[in-house]
């Protein structure tokens, strides 16, 4: 028995240790390095580092460009999350609770944008928003709404909304499929009882569907908000690169610019620390606010 237990433990270690080593080397070690380098003045191109303590953070909190990027990140996070979650849930519920022969076709069509590269989607929407040749302004002109035409990616008032629409289009199909899987697992008998009792579709959604798949909603909400920080950087990099005049800058694009454009790695690492702490705190808050009893 002892020999069998030793062999079992040895096999488990053999399976776990390589993954653990890789995780420590590629995830934990870089994260710790970021925290350490945030206390140095370092160009990133030289082995010479100057320890300056919390000076990078003092400079950071006094930097208006940083606060603009922070506010833009919050705006995109809130806007894109709300629209994506509501749209995904609505479409999933509609496809589940209605008898559509083309249901599988709609699932494929809605999921398709998630298959495309962010670069492809960014360039596509960049062409849609083009002031002179874009189909959005052309469509508004055809409808006699020329006064609503804008240089969508060239004006501070419209650029974040335009980027947000592209992010929603890219993401909603993926979360719709996740909600579809959750709704399909709910017993049809519950809906039959609700129909017999005379419950409306809206009542069934809020009192049957949503409570029974609340854990899925919680997981997708946390996952989406955290990945939203990364996705906003990709879309901004492709569509505007922070223009016009930094009004579409987000935290990750600001960090990238400080590191690879301004060669200020120590300061960029301070930005990375703030992003990590903000993301971690946000995940904890969302988990706490959305927790529910069995």
Order of alpha helices (4+ residues) and beta strands (2+ residues): alpha-alpha-beta-beta-alpha-alpha-alpha-alpha-alpha-alpha-alpha-alpha-alpha-alpha-alpha
